[in-house]
Amino acid sequence: MYPKYKTEISHLRKYLDPSTLCCTSADANLSLPLSSHPPLPPSLYLTPLGPLPLILLSSYPPLPPSLILLSLPLSILPLLALFPLSSSLLIFLSLPLSISLSLSDPSWPSSPCPPLFSSSPLSPSLHLPLSIWGTVKGQTDPPTVPICELYPSAVFPKGEECEYPPSKDGRSAAWRTTHEEKRVLDKANEEMWSDFRQAAEAHRQVRNYINTWIKPGMTMIDICERLEDCSRRLIKENGLKAGLAFPTGCSINHVAAHYTPNAGDPTVLQYNDVCKIDFGTHINGRIIDCAFTVTFNPKYDRLLEAVRDATNTGIRCAGIDVRLCDVGETIQEVMESYEVEIDGKTYQVKPIRNLNGHSIGQYRIHAGKTVPIVKGGEATRMEEGEVYAIETFGSTGRGAVHGDMDCSHYMKNFNVGHVPIRLPRAKHLLNVINENFGTLAFCRRWLDRQGESKYLMALKNLCDLGIIDPYPPLCDTKGSYTAQYEHTILLRPTCKEVVSRGDDY
């Protein structure tokens, strides 16, 4: 190992199995690891000195997708076309090795063939860098590096791309993936999709971080504030251009949604609690609405499995021209097929019939369409280009919720016009809300964070005038347990993208 490359190597180690990392000089026999351990997993070979005996690589086709970073002068490029390299190789060439490393996008470890570069005319087996992408940082632990700095190329990881479901007459939707007009339309919206992906990557990293420290005995305020602090850093909060899309929901047990602690709330997370973590991020108003359920006692595992399965079923059913009522009917059928036994009593898992998924607009968390989770909903169809939050709630109670407890969530009415306000304190509070949250949801803790105090009367006045809408906690019967899973999906012209999908759920 050469000292000048130690920093670069240590940065890459966290992405790799050490057994697949091979660092050699030009005169080393690189054919040894290639021939001794077939088939190789996606691997990284670093060659500090050049030129590499490329002819050896062509002796062992087909190689698995591997990333070969070579420190070669650009003058050698014409020679590479002479070698019959395996088509599974990705060759990255540049100047010194340290620059080569900065060319690799951090998304490549999860994708053996990252779509960073177009093919070179020299050879169909070569993928060559066309520009310098800037230095790539690694994420810290705990995460503090903004997503936009982790991906200086502004090419953010895609979510799970799925083919749309077949039409009622059985016709496949596979044609959309290759149809030239749909591909052009998809490309035209790339900036919007990119905003969603950046917000989604922040969400994934934050929730992965949460799962490393959330535990019984923590106060709900501490949980929410630690989560939100991390979200603000990763999304690189910037006024209304980037930030949190709505308050962190941490509803417990029979409380299904819209609970976040107000200042002074002493609630502590317990071992036997079922806690729904529902938080959102946004870039330029492109909102990621994504939620999961945390438990510590394994007796709730079957409940979580039922709701997770129902959400994934709704995602599979969703698509262009699909009726919303059909999605709801399928979700209900799957969820009600589960039974759970808790403390010796058996319950059928019930979908909470008055909670729904919903369409998402720019700076508008509920954009008008609802995705039911029971049969009997509207026959309205999903349309190309729309964005949806597919969420399901399962309960061991009645399967219906009502508003209860102190309100913490509020949001400005998206369609409100000019309303005369007489109270000076209410006028001031509305200015604070407009400047910091716009039409995005907020909570009382966030007003406290802005330095506001003694604002409850002014807030009530804005609610009474219909300018601000309150969203109190939604509760099923006391003693019941509720669970939630949710993802944001993009109905792109070419395919359906579950943009918030991660390794966790």
MARDO-289991 format. One record per residue (C-alpha): x, y, z. Coordinates in steps of 0.25 Angstrom, whole numbers, plus 5000, padded with zeros to 4 digits. Example, Ala and Ser with C-alpha at 12.3 -4.5 7.8 and 13.67 -1.06 7.14 Angstrom:
REM residues 2
5049 4982 5031
5055 4996 5029
This chain:
REM residues 505
5000 5000 5000
5005 5014 4996
5004 5024 5007
4998 5035 4998
4986 5026 4995
4983 5022 5009
4972 5033 5011
4965 5029 4999
4965 5014 5002
4960 5016 5016
4949 5024 5010
4945 5013 5001
4946 5002 5011
4933 5004 5018
4926 5001 5004
4933 4988 5002
4935 4974 5007
4950 4974 5010
4952 4961 5003
4948 4968 4990
4958 4980 4991
4971 4978 4983
4981 4988 4983
4993 4986 4973
5004 4992 4966
5006 4991 4951
5015 4980 4951
5007 4971 4961
5000 4959 4956
4985 4964 4956
4981 4951 4949
4983 4944 4962
4971 4949 4970
4962 4949 4957
4965 4934 4955
4966 4929 4969
4952 4933 4974
4942 4932 4963
4931 4937 4962
4935 4950 4968
4925 4959 4975
4925 4974 4970
4939 4978 4974
4948 4990 4973
4962 4989 4968
4972 5000 4970
4984 5001 4962
4993 5013 4967
5003 5011 4956
5001 5008 4941
4999 5003 4931
4992 4991 4936
4993 4978 4928
4979 4979 4922
4981 4967 4913
4980 4958 4926
4966 4963 4929
4961 4959 4916
4966 4944 4918
4955 4942 4929
4942 4946 4923
4931 4947 4927
4935 4955 4939
4925 4960 4949
4922 4975 4949
4935 4981 4955
4940 4995 4956
4954 4997 4951
4961 5010 4954
4973 5013 4946
4983 5024 4948
4987 5025 4933
4990 5037 4924
4980 5040 4914
4989 5037 4903
4987 5022 4905
4972 5023 4902
4974 5019 4887
4981 5006 4892
4970 5001 4900
4961 4999 4888
4971 4988 4884
4968 4979 4895
4955 4970 4895
4951 4974 4909
4939 4967 4916
4926 4975 4914
4924 4974 4929
4936 4983 4932
4934 4997 4935
4947 5005 4933
4949 5018 4939
4961 5026 4934
4966 5039 4938
4978 5046 4944
4984 5043 4958
4977 5032 4966
4972 5042 4976
4964 5049 4965
4959 5036 4960
4953 5033 4973
4946 5046 4973
4939 5042 4960
4932 5031 4966
4918 5034 4971
4915 5029 4985
4903 5021 4980
4911 5011 4972
4913 5001 4984
4898 4998 4983
4898 4998 4968
4909 4990 4961
4907 4998 4948
4904 5012 4952
4899 5021 4940
4910 5031 4942
4916 5032 4928
4912 5029 4914
4919 5019 4905
4931 5023 4898
4932 5021 4883
4945 5014 4885
4939 5001 4890
4925 4997 4894
4932 4991 4907
4938 5004 4912
4930 5015 4920
4939 5027 4921
4937 5039 4930
4934 5052 4922
4936 5062 4933
4941 5064 4947
4930 5062 4957
4937 5068 4969
4941 5062 4982
4932 5052 4988
4930 5052 5003
4927 5040 5012
4915 5041 5022
4919 5042 5036
4914 5035 5048
4905 5041 5053
4901 5046 5039
4904 5061 5038
4908 5063 5023
4897 5069 5015
4892 5059 5003
4895 5070 4993
4910 5070 4997
4910 5054 4997
4905 5055 4983
4912 5067 4977
4908 5062 4963
4894 5064 4967
4891 5050 4962
4883 5044 4974
4880 5030 4976
4867 5025 4970
4856 5018 4978
4851 5005 4974
4846 5005 4959
4834 4996 4956
4827 4993 4943
4812 4998 4944
4802 4987 4947
4795 4981 4934
4782 4987 4930
4768 4981 4932
4769 4974 4919
4782 4968 4923
4791 4977 4914
4805 4979 4919
4810 4993 4922
4824 4989 4919
4824 4997 4906
4825 5010 4914
4839 5007 4918
4844 5008 4904
4834 5017 4897
4842 5029 4892
4831 5039 4895
4829 5034 4909
4845 5034 4911
4845 5049 4906
4834 5053 4916
4841 5046 4927
4854 5053 4924
4847 5066 4923
4843 5065 4938
4857 5060 4942
4859 5072 4951
4846 5070 4959
4849 5055 4960
4863 5059 4965
4857 5068 4976
4849 5056 4981
4861 5046 4981
4870 5056 4989
4859 5057 4999
4857 5042 4999
4872 5040 5002
4871 5049 5014
4859 5042 5019
4866 5028 5017
4879 5032 5024
4871 5039 5036
4862 5027 5038
4874 5018 5038
4881 5027 5048
4868 5027 5057
4868 5011 5058
4882 5012 5064
4878 5019 5076
4863 5019 5079
4860 5011 5091
4850 5010 5103
4852 5021 5114
4854 5032 5104
4845 5044 5104
4837 5047 5092
4842 5061 5091
4856 5056 5091
4853 5046 5080
4847 5056 5072
4857 5067 5074
4869 5058 5071
4862 5053 5058
4858 5067 5053
4872 5072 5056
4878 5061 5047
4868 5063 5036
4871 5078 5036
4886 5075 5034
4884 5065 5023
4874 5073 5015
4882 5085 5018
4870 5093 5022
4869 5106 5015
4856 5114 5017
4845 5109 5008
4855 5103 4998
4859 5091 5006
4855 5086 5020
4845 5078 5028
4831 5075 5021
4823 5073 5034
4825 5071 5049
4830 5057 5053
4819 5048 5057
4822 5039 5068
4808 5034 5071
4807 5022 5082
4798 5010 5083
4783 5014 5081
4788 5028 5075
4789 5025 5060
4794 5039 5055
4797 5054 5057
4803 5053 5070
4816 5060 5073
4819 5065 5087
4817 5080 5091
4827 5087 5100
4827 5081 5114
4821 5067 5110
4826 5057 5119
4823 5045 5111
4833 5034 5111
4834 5022 5101
4832 5009 5107
4836 4995 5104
4822 4990 5101
4819 5002 5092
4815 5002 5077
4821 5015 5072
4818 5021 5058
4830 5029 5053
4824 5038 5042
4833 5050 5037
4835 5057 5024
4846 5064 5016
4845 5073 5004
4854 5080 4993
4847 5092 4986
4833 5087 4992
4835 5073 4986
4831 5065 4998
4835 5051 5003
4824 5046 5012
4829 5033 5018
4826 5025 5031
4829 5012 5039
4826 5006 5052
4836 5003 5064
4833 4992 5074
4842 4986 5084
4833 4974 5088
4833 4963 5078
4818 4960 5081
4814 4972 5071
4822 4966 5060
4810 4960 5053
4803 4973 5054
4814 4980 5047
4815 4969 5036
4801 4971 5033
4802 4986 5031
4815 4985 5023
4809 4975 5014
4796 4984 5012
4805 4996 5009
4813 4988 4999
4801 4982 4992
4795 4996 4991
4808 5000 4984
4808 4989 4974
4793 4992 4971
4796 5007 4969
4798 5012 4954
4793 5021 4943
4778 5019 4940
4776 5010 4953
4764 5014 4960
4766 5018 4975
4755 5009 4980
4761 4997 4974
4774 5000 4982
4766 5001 4995
4759 4988 4993
4772 4981 4990
4778 4987 5003
4766 4983 5011
4766 4969 5006
4781 4967 5010
4781 4973 5023
4768 4966 5028
4775 4953 5024
4784 4954 5036
4781 4951 5051
4790 4954 5063
4791 4949 5076
4794 4959 5087
4795 4955 5102
4786 4942 5099
4775 4949 5091
4774 4948 5076
4770 4960 5068
4767 4961 5053
4775 4973 5048
4766 4984 5043
4769 4995 5033
4766 5008 5039
4755 5012 5030
4755 5027 5032
4770 5029 5029
4775 5029 5015
4787 5031 5006
4787 5043 4997
4793 5050 4985
4804 5060 4988
4806 5074 4981
4817 5084 4982
4817 5090 4996
4804 5082 4998
4804 5070 5006
4789 5066 5003
4787 5070 4988
4772 5066 4987
4772 5051 4983
4770 5041 4994
4775 5026 4993
4765 5018 5002
4770 5006 5010
4756 4999 5010
4746 4996 4998
4736 5006 4994
4744 5018 4991
4744 5027 4979
4745 5022 4965
4755 5034 4962
4767 5029 4954
4782 5031 4956
4788 5040 4946
4802 5040 4939
4811 5050 4946
4804 5049 4959
4811 5047 4973
4805 5039 4984
4807 5035 4998
4802 5020 4999
4800 5018 5014
4792 5008 5022
4788 5007 5037
4785 4994 5043
4778 4993 5057
4773 4983 5067
4762 4993 5071
4750 4998 5064
4757 5001 5051
4753 5016 5052
4759 5028 5058
4754 5041 5064
4761 5054 5069
4766 5054 5083
4776 5060 5093
4784 5073 5091
4786 5078 5077
4800 5080 5072
4799 5079 5057
4795 5091 5049
4795 5095 5034
4791 5107 5026
4779 5105 5018
4785 5104 5004
4773 5111 4997
4770 5122 5007
4769 5136 5001
4770 5149 5008
4764 5149 5021
4763 5162 5030
4771 5160 5043
4768 5169 5054
4777 5164 5065
4791 5170 5064
4797 5157 5070
4790 5148 5060
4795 5157 5049
4809 5155 5054
4808 5140 5056
4802 5138 5042
4815 5146 5036
4824 5136 5044
4816 5124 5039
4817 5130 5024
4832 5132 5025
4836 5119 5031
4825 5109 5027
4817 5114 5016
4806 5104 5013
4814 5093 5020
4810 5087 5033
4816 5091 5046
4815 5089 5061
4816 5097 5074
4830 5093 5076
4834 5099 5063
4828 5112 5067
4835 5111 5080
4848 5109 5072
4845 5122 5065
4845 5130 5078
4830 5131 5079
4823 5131 5092
4809 5133 5097
4803 5131 5084
4792 5121 5087
4781 5132 5086
4786 5137 5073
4787 5123 5068
4773 5120 5072
4768 5133 5065
4775 5128 5052
4768 5115 5053
4755 5121 5056
4756 5130 5043
4759 5118 5035
4773 5122 5031
4780 5111 5039
4774 5097 5041
4777 5089 5053
4780 5074 5052
4778 5068 5066
4783 5054 5069
4775 5043 5063
4771 5031 5073
4765 5018 5072
4759 5012 5085
4768 5012 5097
4775 4999 5099
4776 4996 5085
4789 4996 5076
4791 5003 5063
4802 5001 5053
4806 5009 5040
4815 5008 5028
4816 5018 5017
4824 5021 5004
4824 5032 4994
4822 5027 4979
4825 5035 4966
4816 5031 4954
4826 5035 4944
4823 5033 4929
4832 5021 4927
4830 5014 4941
4826 5015 4955
4837 5019 4965
4835 5016 4980
4845 5027 4982
4846 5026 4998
4848 5011 4997
4860 5006 5005
4867 4994 5010
4859 4995 5023
4845 4994 5017
